[in-house]
Structure formats: structure tokens, C-alpha cells
Amino acid sequence: RKTRIVAQRGEQVLRIDEESTEPLSEALSERLVEAVAERLDRASLLLLSDYRKGTLTEGSVARLVTLARERGVVVAANAKPETAAWYRGATIVSLNEPETEGALGRPIGDPVADALGLRDRTGTESFLVTMGERGMATERFRVPAVPVELADAAGAGDTTIAAVGAGLAAGFRDETPYRFAARASAAVVGHHGVAVPTEAEMVAIFQGVS
């Protein structure tokens, strides 16, 4: 459970987490994989958000990635430095700036070159490095951030990888998914608390990048 303490104007000042990070039992992990597998034939995108809380394990991730890719389903994941290699074969994996520096063991240099190095190290098809107001980078190009007055950064990373994954699942292979993601995350951080773009915002975002 997450308890958020917010100030009068809506800014989060503290979050209290009550949780267990014990991995799922083999039986529960198997049920999770089976439940996802049953739905993959109707899916175009498998989005995995890994917080190292025990739901996703190295074994379940490997099976989910394999099952999805066998069916031609795009796999997009928010990983952690310690788990990025679990996603070998995934379409794209994302780390934020501190996570990327943790994976590299040093500050980010050329973000495009660093994304390329992480892609090659992890065996993913593509790697995304997000850097807040400095934008984002893959092994092929860099995309600037959309200027916005920050209200709350919560949810920005999840929004980014979800938007990129949706764009890739729609067939885009240029900068379009990333520019779409930059605009979507800018819409999210302009709201207080964990937010998602409204339908009107999504239409405006798509029109702005198409």
C-alpha cells in the first residue's frame, strides 16, 4: 500500500510504502504467466513495469518475453539496473537517468552511445534512456523533452514507456513514438498526483506528432 502525503496545493511531500518484496511462489508465478499467455493472441503490446517488488521474477519475465515475441507482440518494459538483462529479446527496455548511471557504473556521457551499449549488453532490440527535462535517447537518436511547468513527476516513466510501446505496436519505427511519449509525459507531470492524460489531451498529443 502507498500512502501519499500532499501539501495544500497538491504537491506530494512524502510517500509511505507498506509492502512485501518476497518473490511470488512458483505456483503463483505459473498462474500469472498462464493468465497473460491466454490473452496474448488478442494483444499487440505486452507492457511490463518492474519495481522489484516480487511479482516479476527472472523466470517469469523470460517466459513472458518469449511467449509474446513468438506471437509477434511488442514487449516494452520499465526495468531496474539489476533486472534489465532479464528482458533479453524484448522490443524495448527503459531506465531513467539514475538507473542508467547505476547500470553503467558512471554518469551518463553520450546518451545515444550509452543506450547502444546497454542494448548490446542486455540483448534487447532497443534501449531507452529517459532523462527528465533533458529528454530521452535510444541507440539511434535523441528526443528533446517538451517544456512544461512541473507539478508532480510521479508516473512520468510509466507514461513514457507505455506511450513508446503503443507507438511501436502501431507500427511506427521512427521518432514518432518517442515524440508522442515526450508529449504524453509532459501532460502527466503537469497534474498533481499520479495522473494519466485525458482523452482530449491524447487527441491533441497525437495530432501534434502525426
C-alpha positions as CSV (number, residue, x, y, z in Angstrom):
1,R,0.0,0.0,0.0
2,K,1.2,3.5,-0.8
3,T,0.2,6.5,1.3
4,R,0.9,9.9,-0.2
5,I,1.3,13.0,2.0
6,V,0.4,16.1,0.0
7,A,0.7,19.8,0.7
8,Q,-2.3,22.1,0.5
9,R,-1.5,22.9,-3.2
10,G,-1.4,19.2,-4.1
11,E,2.4,18.6,-4.2
12,Q,3.5,15.3,-2.8
13,V,5.9,15.8,0.0
14,L,6.2,12.3,1.4
15,R,5.2,8.7,0.4
16,I,4.9,5.9,2.9
17,D,5.1,2.4,1.4
18,E,3.9,-0.7,3.2
19,E,4.9,-3.8,1.1
20,S,6.5,-7.2,0.8
21,T,9.2,-7.8,-1.8
22,E,9.2,-11.5,-1.4
23,P,9.1,-13.2,-4.9
24,L,5.9,-14.9,-5.9
25,S,5.8,-18.6,-5.2
26,E,6.4,-20.9,-8.2
27,A,2.7,-21.8,-8.3
28,L,1.6,-18.2,-8.3
29,S,4.2,-17.2,-10.9
30,E,3.0,-20.0,-13.1
31,R,-0.6,-18.8,-12.8
32,L,0.5,-15.3,-13.7
33,V,2.3,-16.4,-16.8
34,E,-0.6,-18.6,-17.9
35,A,-3.1,-15.8,-17.4
36,V,-1.0,-13.4,-19.6
37,A,-0.4,-16.1,-22.2
38,E,-4.1,-16.7,-22.6
39,R,-4.5,-13.0,-23.6
40,L,-1.5,-12.6,-25.9
41,D,-3.3,-13.7,-29.0
42,R,-5.6,-10.7,-28.6
43,A,-2.8,-8.3,-27.8
44,S,-0.4,-6.1,-29.8
45,L,1.6,-4.9,-26.8
46,L,2.9,-6.5,-23.6
47,L,3.9,-3.8,-21.1
48,L,5.9,-4.9,-18.1
49,S,6.6,-2.5,-15.2
50,D,9.2,-3.9,-12.9
51,Y,9.5,-2.4,-9.5
52,R,11.5,-5.3,-7.9
53,K,8.5,-6.0,-5.6
54,G,8.5,-9.7,-6.3
55,T,5.7,-10.0,-8.9
56,L,8.0,-10.4,-11.8
57,T,10.9,-12.9,-11.5
58,E,13.7,-13.7,-13.8
59,G,12.0,-16.9,-14.9
60,S,8.6,-15.4,-15.5
61,V,10.0,-12.5,-17.4
62,A,12.0,-14.8,-19.7
63,R,8.8,-16.9,-20.4
64,L,6.6,-13.8,-21.0
65,V,9.1,-12.2,-23.4
66,T,9.4,-15.5,-25.3
67,L,5.7,-16.1,-25.5
68,A,4.9,-12.6,-26.6
69,R,7.7,-12.4,-29.3
70,E,6.6,-15.8,-30.7
71,R,3.2,-14.2,-31.3
72,G,4.6,-11.0,-32.8
73,V,3.6,-9.0,-29.8
74,V,5.7,-5.9,-28.9
75,V,7.3,-6.1,-25.4
76,A,8.1,-2.9,-23.7
77,A,9.4,-2.8,-20.1
78,N,10.4,-0.4,-17.4
79,A,13.2,-2.3,-15.7
80,K,15.7,-1.7,-12.9
81,P,19.5,-1.8,-13.3
82,E,19.7,-5.3,-11.7
83,T,16.9,-6.7,-13.8
84,A,17.5,-5.2,-17.3
85,A,19.2,-8.3,-18.5
86,W,16.1,-10.4,-17.7
87,Y,14.4,-8.8,-20.7
88,R,16.7,-10.2,-23.4
89,G,14.7,-10.3,-26.6
90,A,12.3,-7.6,-25.6
91,T,11.4,-4.9,-28.1
92,I,12.4,-2.1,-25.8
93,V,13.5,-1.6,-22.2
94,S,13.7,1.7,-20.4
95,L,15.8,3.0,-17.5
96,N,15.6,6.6,-16.1
97,E,18.8,8.7,-15.5
98,P,19.8,7.4,-12.0
99,E,19.0,3.9,-13.0
100,T,21.1,4.2,-16.2
101,E,24.0,5.6,-14.2
102,G,23.6,2.6,-11.8
103,A,23.7,0.2,-14.7
104,L,26.7,1.9,-16.3
105,G,28.6,2.5,-13.0
106,R,29.3,6.1,-14.0
107,P,27.4,9.3,-15.1
108,I,25.8,9.3,-18.5
109,G,28.1,10.5,-21.2
110,D,26.7,10.5,-24.7
111,P,23.2,9.1,-24.0
112,V,22.9,7.6,-27.5
113,A,26.1,5.8,-27.2
114,D,25.2,4.7,-23.6
115,A,21.8,3.4,-24.8
116,L,23.6,1.4,-27.6
117,G,26.0,-0.1,-25.0
118,L,23.1,-1.1,-22.8
119,R,21.2,-2.6,-25.7
120,D,24.1,-4.7,-26.6
121,R,24.8,-5.7,-23.1
122,T,21.2,-6.7,-22.3
123,G,20.3,-8.3,-25.7
124,T,17.2,-6.2,-26.2
125,E,16.1,-4.9,-29.6
126,S,16.2,-1.3,-28.4
127,F,17.1,0.6,-25.2
128,L,15.6,3.8,-23.9
129,V,17.3,6.2,-21.5
130,T,14.9,8.8,-20.0
131,M,16.5,12.0,-18.5
132,G,13.6,14.2,-17.4
133,E,14.0,17.8,-18.7
134,R,17.0,16.6,-20.8
135,G,14.7,14.4,-22.9
136,M,15.3,10.8,-23.8
137,A,17.6,8.8,-26.0
138,T,17.7,5.5,-27.8
139,E,20.7,3.9,-29.5
140,R,19.6,5.6,-32.7
141,F,18.6,9.2,-31.8
142,R,17.8,11.7,-29.1
143,V,14.4,13.3,-28.5
144,P,14.1,16.6,-26.5
145,A,11.7,17.0,-23.6
146,V,8.6,19.1,-24.0
147,P,8.8,22.2,-21.8
148,V,6.3,22.1,-19.0
149,E,5.7,23.6,-15.6
150,L,6.3,20.6,-13.3
151,A,3.6,19.8,-10.8
152,D,4.4,16.2,-9.9
153,A,6.8,13.8,-11.6
154,A,5.0,10.7,-10.4
155,G,4.0,8.4,-13.2
156,A,6.2,10.0,-15.9
157,G,8.3,7.0,-16.5
158,D,5.4,4.6,-16.8
159,T,3.6,7.0,-19.1
160,T,6.7,7.2,-21.3
161,I,7.3,3.5,-21.8
162,A,3.5,2.9,-22.3
163,A,3.4,5.6,-25.0
164,V,6.5,4.3,-26.7
165,G,5.2,0.8,-26.6
166,A,1.8,1.8,-28.0
167,G,3.6,3.6,-30.9
168,L,5.8,0.7,-31.7
169,A,2.8,-1.7,-31.5
170,A,1.0,0.6,-34.0
171,G,3.9,0.1,-36.5
172,F,5.9,3.2,-36.1
173,R,9.7,2.7,-36.3
174,D,10.9,6.3,-36.5
175,E,10.9,9.0,-33.8
176,T,7.1,9.3,-33.7
177,P,6.6,7.0,-30.6
178,Y,9.2,8.9,-28.7
179,R,7.9,12.4,-29.5
180,F,4.4,11.1,-28.6
181,A,5.8,9.8,-25.3
182,A,7.5,13.1,-24.6
183,R,4.3,15.0,-25.0
184,A,2.3,12.4,-23.0
185,S,4.7,12.5,-20.1
186,A,4.6,16.3,-20.2
187,A,0.8,16.2,-19.8
188,V,1.1,13.8,-16.9
189,V,3.7,15.8,-14.9
190,G,1.6,19.0,-15.3
191,H,-1.0,17.4,-12.9
192,H,-0.7,16.9,-9.2
193,G,-0.6,13.3,-8.0
194,V,-0.4,10.2,-10.2
195,A,-2.3,11.1,-13.4
196,V,-2.9,9.9,-16.9
197,P,-3.5,12.1,-19.9
198,T,-7.2,12.9,-20.6
199,E,-8.9,11.8,-23.8
200,A,-8.7,15.4,-25.0
201,E,-5.0,15.6,-24.2
202,M,-4.3,12.3,-26.0
203,V,-6.1,13.5,-29.2
204,A,-4.1,16.8,-29.0
205,I,-0.9,14.9,-28.4
206,F,-1.4,12.6,-31.4
207,Q,-2.3,15.5,-33.7
208,G,0.8,17.3,-32.5
209,V,3.2,14.4,-33.6
210,S,1.4,12.9,-36.6
